[in-house]
Amino acid sequence: MKKKISFLLASLLCFGALAGCNKRPNSGFSGTYWLESHSASTVQKGFYEKIEYDVSFMEPDGDFAPVLHEMTEGYLNFTVDGEKSKYIAELYEEGGLYVYHTKLEIYGEYTFGEATYKVDGDITESITKFKGMDDNFACVESVKKIKNVYPTIQTPLNADDFVTVTAEFKTVYDGKKATLTVDAKDDVSKGVLSSVQEPTTIKKYNKKAYIDNELMLLLFRNFSYDNSLSYTFNTLETTTGTLKEIIGQARLTQATTEANSNEAIRSFPLESYIDNLGGRIPRKFSCFGVTFKTTGEYSQDFAYAYYANKIEEEGIVQNDTRHYLIKCFRPAIYNIGYFVYTLDSVTHER
């Protein structure tokens, strides 16, 4: 039971992105696509980017994310308060490093049978420092703070079947070793995170391709996008202190224009504000889909992300999209549906 809870907790908490730490020739990265000049390989002094996302739940669509078996109304459901929930990702330069600061706030409620359990401000916040493309975006330090509510069983009977986990995870990378320290804030949290109560050191963590768990979605902006994209890497799962192997690969689904072809490109019509392209207007994003999945006997998909490949406005195609993450689907606990993050605005000045 403890293993199952740890795995489910890991699924809930991992909204971050993964960062490669091999030498550049083996990394597969083709550019720094949050920069106007994609070929810049060093950390750019004074760089700043802030992306705000709307947060919703469910949005079933077999084209963009597979319909989950439990996505029909069941015993356990969740409703997001879209007015209060938000996801913000800031990327900036500080002291010669990139800093990636993300904050996810969730408001809403679980419904189980005739009862409800309120989620009033779940927080998952991370601050991750890493190097530029010359150093293969190698991670230096990653800190994540969480206060997360979730049910411990799929058919909760009352409030006692829900727990709140509050903790801080800190990973420091030094040469060929990574050291994870977990500070659980109360007895419940200590019980759930009992396998990582003592500092954990992973030696030779970067023996093969490696990406820090909080940098995954960000760093997948930096690949060339085509149907052959497939990148296998390790990441450190902070709730268990173990390395996990992950594959990020092109999500091929049947193209709507050609019945017999498979394609990873999808179109998203979306009203948004992007300061380097103009104000809040309807835009048509040509997006490249990526599926993230674990490997091994119990392999499973845990995210579906869509990155801007082109933006078309009034018939004019703009290629300088910086590969923004436009939309992301994350299965919720027990596969009761998806949390969905949709780009709302982008700014490049503080």
QUIKAWO-V545522 format. One record per residue. N is the residue number from 1. SS is DSSP state (hx for helix, st for strand, lp for the rest). BURIAL is # if it has 9 or more other ideal C-beta (glycine too) atoms within 8 Angstrom, else .. D_CENTER is the distance of its C-alpha to the mean C-alpha in Angstrom with 1 decimal. Layout:
BEGIN
N,SS,BURIAL,D_CENTER
N,SS,BURIAL,D_CENTER
END
This chain:
BEGIN
1,lp,.,26.0
2,hx,.,24.4
3,hx,.,22.4
4,hx,.,21.2
5,hx,#,20.2
6,hx,#,18.3
7,hx,.,16.4
8,hx,#,15.6
9,hx,#,14.6
10,hx,#,12.1
11,hx,#,10.6
12,hx,#,10.6
13,hx,#,9.3
14,lp,#,6.4
15,lp,#,3.4
16,lp,#,3.8
17,st,#,5.0
18,lp,#,8.3
19,lp,#,11.7
20,lp,#,14.9
21,lp,#,18.1
22,lp,#,20.8
23,lp,.,23.6
24,hx,#,23.0
25,hx,.,25.2
26,hx,.,23.0
27,lp,#,19.6
28,lp,.,19.4
29,lp,#,18.1
30,lp,.,20.3
31,lp,#,19.9
32,lp,#,18.1
33,lp,#,17.0
34,lp,#,16.2
35,lp,#,19.9
36,lp,.,22.8
37,lp,.,24.4
38,lp,#,21.9
39,lp,.,24.3
40,lp,#,24.3
41,lp,.,23.4
42,lp,.,23.9
43,lp,#,22.1
44,lp,#,23.5
45,lp,.,25.4
46,lp,.,24.7
47,lp,#,21.6
48,st,#,19.5
49,st,#,16.8
50,st,#,15.5
51,st,#,13.4
52,st,#,13.7
53,st,#,12.2
54,st,.,14.2
55,st,#,13.0
56,st,#,14.9
57,st,#,15.5
58,lp,.,16.8
59,lp,.,17.5
60,lp,#,18.7
61,st,.,19.2
62,lp,.,20.1
63,lp,.,19.7
64,lp,#,16.0
65,st,#,14.8
66,lp,.,17.4
67,lp,.,19.4
68,lp,#,18.9
69,lp,.,22.3
70,lp,#,22.0
71,lp,#,20.9
72,lp,.,24.6
73,lp,.,25.9
74,lp,.,26.3
75,lp,.,27.3
76,st,#,23.9
77,st,#,22.0
78,st,#,19.7
79,st,.,20.3
80,st,#,18.1
81,lp,.,20.1
82,lp,.,18.7
83,lp,.,21.1
84,lp,.,19.8
85,lp,#,16.1
86,st,#,13.8
87,st,#,10.6
88,st,#,11.7
89,st,#,10.4
90,st,#,13.5
91,st,#,14.3
92,st,#,17.9
93,st,#,20.6
94,st,.,22.4
95,lp,.,25.1
96,lp,.,24.4
97,st,#,20.8
98,st,#,17.5
99,st,#,15.8
100,st,#,12.2
101,st,#,12.4
102,st,#,9.9
103,st,#,11.3
104,st,#,10.5
105,st,#,13.9
106,st,#,14.8
107,st,#,18.5
108,st,#,20.1
109,st,#,22.0
110,st,#,22.3
111,st,#,25.4
112,st,#,27.2
113,lp,.,30.6
114,lp,.,32.4
115,st,.,30.6
116,st,.,27.6
117,st,#,25.4
118,st,.,24.1
119,st,#,20.7
120,st,.,21.6
121,st,.,18.9
122,st,#,16.2
123,st,#,14.5
124,st,#,11.4
125,st,#,12.0
126,st,#,11.3
127,st,#,13.6
128,st,#,13.3
129,st,#,16.2
130,st,#,16.6
131,lp,#,19.2
132,lp,#,19.8
133,hx,#,20.2
134,hx,.,23.6
135,hx,.,22.1
136,lp,#,19.3
137,lp,#,16.7
138,lp,#,17.7
139,st,#,16.1
140,st,#,18.8
141,st,#,17.5
142,st,#,14.4
143,st,#,15.0
144,st,#,13.1
145,st,#,15.1
146,st,#,14.8
147,st,#,17.1
148,st,#,16.1
149,st,#,18.5
150,st,#,18.6
151,st,#,21.5
152,lp,.,22.8
153,lp,.,24.3
154,lp,.,23.8
155,lp,.,27.1
156,lp,#,27.4
157,lp,.,31.0
158,lp,.,30.8
159,hx,.,28.9
160,hx,.,29.6
161,hx,#,27.1
162,st,#,24.2
163,st,.,23.0
164,st,#,21.2
165,st,#,19.5
166,st,#,19.7
167,st,#,18.9
168,st,#,17.9
169,st,#,16.5
170,st,#,17.6
171,st,#,17.4
172,st,#,20.0
173,st,#,20.5
174,st,.,24.2
175,lp,.,25.6
176,lp,.,25.0
177,st,#,23.9
178,st,#,20.9
179,st,#,21.9
180,st,#,19.8
181,st,#,21.4
182,st,#,20.5
183,st,.,22.3
184,st,#,22.5
185,lp,.,24.2
186,lp,.,26.5
187,hx,.,28.1
188,hx,#,25.8
189,hx,#,22.8
190,hx,#,24.9
191,hx,.,25.8
192,hx,#,22.3
193,lp,#,21.3
194,hx,.,24.7
195,hx,#,23.7
196,hx,#,22.3
197,lp,.,25.0
198,lp,.,26.4
199,lp,.,24.8
200,st,#,23.5
201,st,.,24.1
202,st,#,22.7
203,st,.,25.2
204,lp,.,24.6
205,lp,#,20.8
206,lp,#,20.6
207,lp,.,23.5
208,lp,.,21.4
209,lp,#,18.2
210,st,#,15.7
211,lp,#,12.2
212,lp,#,11.2
213,lp,#,8.4
214,lp,#,7.3
215,lp,#,7.7
216,hx,#,6.3
217,hx,#,4.8
218,hx,#,7.8
219,hx,#,10.3
220,hx,#,10.2
221,hx,#,11.8
222,hx,#,14.7
223,lp,#,16.0
224,lp,.,19.0
225,lp,#,18.2
226,lp,.,20.6
227,lp,.,21.1
228,lp,.,21.5
229,lp,#,18.1
230,st,.,17.2
231,st,#,15.9
232,st,.,16.2
233,st,#,15.2
234,st,#,15.3
235,st,#,13.0
236,st,#,14.3
237,st,#,13.5
238,lp,#,14.5
239,lp,#,16.0
240,lp,#,18.4
241,lp,#,18.8
242,st,.,18.8
243,st,#,17.4
244,st,#,15.6
245,st,#,15.8
246,st,#,13.0
247,st,#,13.7
248,st,#,11.8
249,st,#,14.5
250,st,#,15.9
251,lp,#,15.8
252,lp,.,19.6
253,st,#,21.1
254,st,.,24.6
255,lp,#,25.2
256,lp,.,26.9
257,lp,.,29.5
258,lp,.,30.6
259,lp,.,31.1
260,lp,.,31.3
261,lp,.,28.5
262,st,.,24.8
263,st,#,22.4
264,lp,#,18.7
265,st,#,19.4
266,st,#,19.2
267,st,.,20.5
268,st,#,19.0
269,st,.,21.7
270,st,#,20.3
271,st,.,22.1
272,st,#,20.4
273,st,#,21.4
274,st,#,20.8
275,lp,.,23.3
276,lp,.,24.0
277,lp,.,24.8
278,st,.,26.5
279,st,.,26.3
280,st,.,24.8
281,st,.,26.0
282,st,.,25.1
283,st,#,23.3
284,st,#,22.8
285,st,#,19.6
286,st,#,19.9
287,st,#,16.4
288,st,#,15.5
289,st,#,13.5
290,st,#,11.5
291,st,#,11.3
292,st,#,9.5
293,st,#,12.1
294,st,#,14.0
295,lp,.,17.5
296,lp,.,20.8
297,lp,.,23.0
298,lp,.,20.4
299,lp,.,17.8
300,lp,.,15.4
301,st,#,12.6
302,st,#,9.4
303,st,#,7.3
304,st,#,9.1
305,st,#,8.1
306,st,#,11.2
307,st,#,12.2
308,st,#,15.6
309,st,#,18.3
310,st,#,21.2
311,st,#,22.2
312,st,#,25.6
313,st,#,27.6
314,lp,.,31.2
315,lp,.,31.5
316,st,.,30.5
317,st,.,27.6
318,st,#,25.7
319,lp,.,23.9
320,lp,.,22.7
321,lp,#,19.3
322,lp,#,17.4
323,lp,#,14.8
324,lp,#,12.9
325,st,#,9.7
326,st,#,11.9
327,st,#,10.4
328,st,#,7.6
329,st,#,9.0
330,st,#,8.1
331,st,#,11.5
332,lp,#,13.0
333,hx,#,15.3
334,hx,#,18.2
335,hx,#,16.8
336,lp,#,18.5
337,lp,#,16.3
338,st,#,13.0
339,st,#,11.1
340,st,#,10.9
341,st,#,9.6
342,st,#,12.3
343,st,#,13.2
344,st,.,16.3
345,st,#,17.5
346,st,#,17.3
347,st,.,19.7
348,lp,.,20.8
349,lp,.,23.4
350,lp,.,23.2
END
